[in-house]
């Protein structure tokens, strides 16, 4: 089952919250993304049904291996793109917003070429 931009955003947010040492619940994801609790609840159900997350009896969300893979890929792209944009001279706040948009739509080929170019320009 393909995962779309919104699903990637949810998984990325769960990963970031977990890396902060939090036991992530839907309310945390809603606060992180600025979404309503009902919207997050619907999304969590879809992500659970697609096998990207597990939710325990206490409402704590855990990424499955598949969910972690998507989240880590998205988060790596986000960080890399933001850093690249900042090095180009883009204001960090603008770079943050642009990275959020681009991370989902950039092909693997273009991302790999961008990485190679960025690494080459550092030498």
Secondary structure, DSSP 8 states (H G I E B T S, - for coil): ----HHHHHHHHHHHHHHHTT----HHHHHHHHT--HHHHHHHHHHHHHTTSEEE-TT--EEE-HHHHHHHHHHHHHHHHHHHHHHHTT--HHHHHHHHHHHHHHS-HHHHHHHHHHHHHHH-
